[in-house]
Amino acid sequence: MPMIPVLPPTEENLLKASRDLAAGRLVSFPTETVYGLGANALDPLALARIFEAKRRPFFDPLIVHIADRKSLDTLCTGRDDRAERLMDRFWPGPLTLVLPRTDAVPDLATSGLPTVAVRMPAHPVALALIRMAGFPLAAPSANPFGRLSPTSAAHVRDHFSEGIAMILDGGPCRVGVESTILSLETKTPCLLRAGGVPREELEALIGPINLAETNPEKPSAPGQLPGHYAPRTRLRLLAGPPGPMAGPLKLGWLGFRSVPEGTFAATEVLSSAGDLREAAANLFACLHRLDSQGLDLILAEPIAERGLGAAIMDRLRKAAAGSAEGL
């Protein structure tokens, strides 16, 4: 079976990718957060191909990506002062806003919800592709549902052998964790998913933000299911220093700043300098490398949940739950 082509984002390849998208095919492209699996957000048949390729449940809504604010007129209503201030400060960037939708948005993109999740990515390849296509792109992470998110073109290629017209290689993702998702449906905004913009920065701009109570049977945003972002190898999130392990286990270590004493078959450190931005950018790449080592168990060190630490811990908890469930 021929491999999915991995191509540099030249003008010629961007044009070909835009034609593939217009024909209803899927294209993987880079953003500053993770690589997305893109389709025409206004084409229900193209959206169905996303769910089919990812084996994603239809009750899990998608994020729609735009390249300019004028596109919001097609997608949503009810933009208030909070939305405008957030867009002024954080767009383009890793912030998704949940706003009342228009009838132009297919139900499949929103899982039937009266709202749509929208963001403007801060990656030149993503923006160029959206502009060249001439329509917004629905683009969840380019991985099978529940598995590790891809932060390089190689990760996407490893995940898929068919179903994608091409992978545009824009290099490693700068942020490395998915976007923060903020709902503006209510008087007090609600954080639906921790991500690339820390909650503290949002609250400094618009005031207090509530944390969502999630329903795994009816998620209101991507990434809310308890088991997600999971490696094939079982992952355990430690509550403290690792103790002695029973049996001849082949162990991996995922640490924040260092590696403890012990016998590990493979180790990864997120940021030896203790930089949360560097740690977030390295998270999925480190997990992909550990997952390729044939380990019995990955031990992950917890970190303080401040700033981007909240997004990292969210991913690690869900990775541990997902790997334990055998997703």
Residue pairs with C-beta under 8 A, 6 or more apart in sequence:
1 161
1 162
3 157
3 161
4 156
4 157
4 160
4 161
4 162
4 164
4 165
4 166
4 167
5 166
5 167
6 153
6 154
6 156
6 157
6 166
6 167
6 169
7 13
7 166
7 167
7 168
7 169
8 168
8 169
9 29
9 30
9 125
9 128
9 129
9 168
9 169
9 170
13 166
13 168
14 125
14 128
14 129
14 132
14 168
15 132
16 166
17 27
17 29
17 129
17 132
17 133
17 165
17 166
17 168
18 129
18 132
18 133
18 134
20 26
20 27
20 165
20 166
21 27
21 38
21 39
21 40
21 46
21 129
21 133
21 135
21 137
22 40
22 133
22 134
22 135
24 39
24 40
24 43
24 45
24 46
24 49
25 39
25 46
25 49
25 164
25 165
26 37
26 38
26 39
26 46
26 49
26 50
26 53
26 163
26 164
26 165
27 38
27 39
27 129
27 164
27 165
27 166
27 167
27 168
28 35
28 36
28 37
28 38
28 142
28 150
28 153
28 156
28 160
28 164
28 166
28 167
28 168
29 35
29 36
29 38
29 125
29 126
29 129
29 137
29 139
29 167
29 168
29 170
30 36
30 123
30 125
30 126
30 153
30 168
30 169
30 170
30 171
30 173
31 65
31 121
31 122
31 123
31 126
31 139
31 173
32 93
32 94
32 121
32 122
32 123
32 173
32 174
32 175
32 196
33 94
33 121
33 173
33 175
33 176
33 177
33 178
33 179
33 195
33 196
34 141
34 142
34 149
34 150
34 151
34 173
34 176
34 177
34 178
34 284
35 141
35 142
35 149
35 150
35 151
35 152
35 153
35 155
35 156
35 167
35 173
36 65
36 126
36 137
36 139
36 140
36 141
36 142
37 50
37 53
37 54
37 139
37 140
37 141
37 142
37 143
37 156
37 164
38 65
38 129
38 137
38 138
38 139
39 46
39 47
39 49
39 50
39 137
39 138
39 139
40 46
40 47
40 133
40 135
40 136
40 137
40 138
41 47
41 62
41 64
41 65
41 75
41 105
41 106
41 109
41 135
41 136
41 137
41 138
42 74
42 104
42 105
42 106
42 135
42 136
43 106
44 106
44 107
44 108
47 62
47 106
47 108
47 109
47 138
48 108
49 163
50 56
50 62
50 138
50 140
51 57
51 58
51 108
52 163
53 160
53 163
53 164
54 140
54 143
54 144
54 145
55 144
55 145
56 140
56 145
57 145
58 108
58 111
59 111
59 217
59 218
59 219
60 111
60 145
60 219
60 222
60 225
61 109
61 110
61 111
61 113
61 117
61 219
61 220
61 221
61 222
62 108
62 109
62 110
62 117
62 138
62 139
62 140
62 222
63 96
63 117
63 118
63 119
63 138
63 139
63 140
63 179
63 181
63 222
64 75
64 105
64 109
64 116
64 117
64 118
64 119
64 136
64 137
64 138
65 118
65 119
65 120
65 121
65 126
65 130
65 136
65 137
65 138
65 139
66 72
66 75
66 118
66 119
66 120
66 130
66 136
67 120
67 126
67 127
67 130
67 131
68 120
68 131
69 87
69 91
69 120
71 136
72 79
72 99
72 118
74 102
74 104
74 136
75 99
75 101
75 102
75 104
75 105
75 116
75 118
75 136
76 99
76 100
76 101
76 102
76 105
76 115
76 116
76 118
77 99
77 100
77 101
77 102
78 99
78 100
79 99
80 184
82 184
82 189
82 206
83 97
83 99
83 184
85 205
85 206
86 95
86 97
86 182
86 202
86 205
86 206
87 97
87 120
89 205
90 197
90 201
90 202
91 119
91 120
91 122
92 120
92 121
92 122
92 123
92 127
93 119
93 120
93 121
93 122
93 196
93 197
94 119
94 122
94 175
94 177
94 178
94 179
94 180
94 195
94 196
94 197
95 119
95 179
95 180
95 182
95 195
95 196
95 197
95 202
96 117
96 118
96 119
96 179
96 180
96 181
96 182
96 193
96 195
96 221
97 117
97 118
97 119
97 182
97 183
97 184
98 115
98 116
98 117
98 118
98 181
98 182
98 183
98 184
98 185
98 192
98 220
98 221
99 115
99 116
99 118
99 184
99 185
100 114
100 115
100 116
100 185
101 110
101 113
101 114
101 115
101 116
102 116
105 116
109 116
109 138
110 116
110 117
111 219
113 220
115 183
115 185
115 220
117 181
117 221
117 222
118 136
119 179
120 127
121 127
123 170
123 174
124 170
125 168
125 170
126 170
129 137
129 168
130 136
130 137
140 222
141 149
141 150
141 178
142 150
142 155
142 156
142 159
142 160
142 164
142 167
143 149
143 150
143 155
143 156
143 159
144 159
144 160
145 327
146 225
146 227
146 228
146 229
146 230
146 322
146 327
147 159
147 229
147 230
147 231
147 232
147 322
147 327
148 155
148 229
148 230
148 231
148 284
148 287
148 288
148 291
148 319
149 155
149 177
149 178
149 229
149 284
150 156
150 159
150 284
150 288
151 172
151 173
151 176
151 281
151 284
151 285
151 288
152 171
152 172
152 173
152 285
153 167
153 168
153 169
153 170
155 284
155 285
155 288
156 164
156 167
157 167
158 288
172 281
172 285
173 281
174 281
175 196
175 277
175 280
175 281
176 280
176 281
176 282
176 283
176 284
176 285
177 195
177 196
177 280
177 283
177 284
177 308
177 311
177 312
177 315
178 193
178 195
178 196
178 222
178 223
178 311
179 193
179 195
179 196
179 197
180 191
180 193
180 194
180 195
180 196
180 197
180 198
180 199
180 202
180 311
181 191
181 192
181 193
181 195
181 221
181 222
181 223
182 189
182 190
182 191
182 192
182 202
182 209
183 189
183 190
183 191
183 192
183 212
183 220
183 221
186 210
188 208
188 209
188 210
189 202
189 206
189 209
189 210
190 209
190 210
190 211
190 212
191 199
191 202
191 209
191 210
191 211
191 212
192 212
192 214
192 220
192 221
192 224
193 221
193 222
193 223
193 224
193 314
194 310
194 311
194 314
195 311
196 280
196 308
196 311
198 306
198 307
198 308
198 310
198 311
199 209
199 310
200 306
200 307
202 209
203 209
212 220
212 221
212 224
214 220
214 224
216 224
216 225
216 226
219 225
223 229
223 314
223 318
225 318
226 318
226 321
227 318
227 321
227 322
227 324
227 325
227 327
228 315
228 318
228 319
228 321
228 322
228 327
229 284
229 315
229 318
229 319
229 322
230 318
230 319
230 321
230 322
230 323
230 325
230 327
231 287
231 288
231 290
231 291
231 298
231 319
231 323
232 291
232 323
233 252
233 290
233 291
233 293
233 295
233 296
233 297
233 298
233 323
234 296
234 297
234 298
234 323
234 324
235 254
235 287
235 297
235 298
235 299
235 300
235 316
235 319
235 320
235 323
236 297
236 298
236 299
236 300
236 320
237 300
237 302
237 316
237 317
237 319
237 320
238 299
238 300
238 301
238 302
239 302
241 260
242 253
242 260
242 262
242 299
245 251
245 297
249 296
249 297
250 265
250 293
250 294
250 295
250 296
250 297
251 262
251 263
251 264
251 265
251 295
251 296
251 297
251 298
251 299
252 264
252 265
252 266
252 267
252 268
252 290
252 293
252 295
252 297
252 298
252 299
253 259
253 260
253 262
253 264
253 266
253 267
253 268
253 298
253 299
253 301
254 267
254 268
254 270
254 286
254 287
254 290
254 298
254 299
254 300
254 301
255 267
255 268
255 269
255 270
255 301
256 269
256 270
256 271
256 274
256 279
256 301
256 303
257 269
257 270
257 271
257 272
257 273
257 274
258 269
258 272
259 267
259 269
265 293
265 295
266 289
266 290
266 293
266 295
268 282
268 286
268 287
268 289
268 290
269 286
270 278
270 279
270 282
270 283
270 286
270 303
270 312
271 278
271 279
271 282
276 303
276 306
276 307
276 308
276 309
276 312
277 308
279 303
279 308
279 309
279 312
280 308
280 311
280 312
283 312
283 315
284 315
287 298
287 319
290 298
291 298
298 323
300 316
300 319
300 320
302 313
302 316
303 309
303 312
303 313
305 313
